[in-house]
Amino acid sequence: MTTPLVKRTTLIVRDLTRSVAFYRDVIGLSVWYDDTIELSGVGLAAGKKGDQTHLVIMKSQDPIVGMIGLLEFTAPRLPEPPRRERLGIGDVVFVMQGDDVAGVHRRAIEFGARIHAAPHTFEVRGADGRQIAMTSLSLWDPDDYFIEFNQRHP
């Protein structure tokens, strides 16, 4: 048995246009897929048969793994969830890595994103036991998903 790939995580979002703009213009991902989907009522543990959705899949540098799906329920709309201020069980932390943490921070502020922690340097022990130095930014996306954006240093 081969080890499976984690290809994509799909986020259910309030406003697809705003979420696409965030992941494209702030984080730097690009649109890979964009289509409307009518639910079958079988596979997804949300909505029901016949509900209308719009799915956009954003990709990073890798053409197969590390994608983020953005799924908006368009008809009927899903009820508005409470705003997250802290993480807890059942929440996720997206860990991303790039070479422009300062630029992501600047663009996030211009976008109006909530910043939890401005870029700060720290070290962590890597899987091989060696210390890894990085600058990290912690922020919330427009739907209150939490992102840790890191830039490694040599």
N, C-alpha and C positions, 0 to 999 in steps of 0.2 A: 504494500500500500504506500503510495506516495504522499508526501505532506501536501495538504491543500493550500491553495493561494487564497489570501483575503483580498478579493478583487475590488470590492466596493462597499461602502457604507452609505445607506440612503437615509437622509434626514427629511422628516415631514416638516414642511415650512408654512408660514403664514402667507407670505407674499413672494412668489417665485421670482418676479422681476428684481426685487430688492436683494434677495439671497444670491441670485446669479451675479448681480453687480458687485456684491461684497466679495464673493469667492474669485471673481474675475479681476476686479479693479483694485482690491485691497491685497488679497493673498497672492494672486497671479496665476490662478488655474485657467484653463480654457474650456470652452464648451465642446464636448465630444458627441453628445446625443441630445436631441430635443424633440419630444413628441407628446401627444395626448394619448391617454390610455383609459379605456373603459374597464372597470374592475369585473372580474369573473365571479367574485364572491367566494373564491376557494383558497388561494394561497396567502393573501395578505391579511393579517389580523387587525384590520382597520377597514372601516367602510363596509359596503355591501354590494352585491351584484348590481351592475348598472351604474354605479357611482362614476363620475368623471374626474380624472386626474390629469395633471401635466407634469411630466418628468423631464428634468434636464440633468445630464450626467457631466460633471466637470472632471477634467483629467489634469494630472501633473506631468512631469517629465516622462514617466514610464507609461507606455501605451497599453498596459494590461492591468497593473495593480495600482492601488493607491487612489482610486477614483472616489468621488463623493457625488452621490445622487441627491438631487433636490426635488422633492415630491410635494406638490400642492394639490389638495383636494378642491376642485373647482365647483362641482355640483353633486351633492350639497357640500357646503363648506364645513369644515370641522370647527367645533367650539374653541374659543380662545383659551389657551392654557394659562395658568398663573405664571408670573414672571419669576425666573430663577435668580437668586442672589448668591447662593452657596450651592456647592455640589453635595450630593448624597448618593446612597445606594440606588442603582438603576441609571444614574447619569453617566455620561461618557466624557472623556478628555481626549481631544484630537491633538496628537503630537505631530507637528510639522517641522520640516527643516528647510532652510533656504539660506541664501547668501546676502540678504538685505533686511535684517531685522529692523534697522532704523527706518528704512523706507516703508515697511509694512506698518510700523508704529505711526508714522506720519500720515499715511493713507487711511489708516483706521480712524485716526482722530478726525481727519477731513470728512470721512464717511459718516461720522457720528457714532461709531461703535463704542461700546462700554469697555474701557481698559481696566483690568483688574490689577495688573502690575506692569509698570513701564519697563522698558528693556533694562535688565540687570545681569551682571556677570555672576557665574557660579561654576563650580566643578562637581562632577559626579563620576563615580567609578564605572567604567565600561564593562562589558561582558568579559573582556580579556583581562580585567583587573587593573588596567591603566586608567589614569585620570583623564577625563575629557573636559576641556574648558569650553564654555559657550556663553553666549548672551541670549537671554530668554525674555520673551514678551508673553504675557497672559491676557487674554481678552475674550469677550463674548461675541458670537456672531448675531445677526439680527433676530434669530429665533432662540437665543439664550443657550446655544451649544457652546461649550467651553473649548478654547484653543490655546495650546502652548506652542508658540512659534520660536524655534531655536536656530541660532546661527553658531556653528562650531568654529573654534579657533585652533590654529596649528599649534 
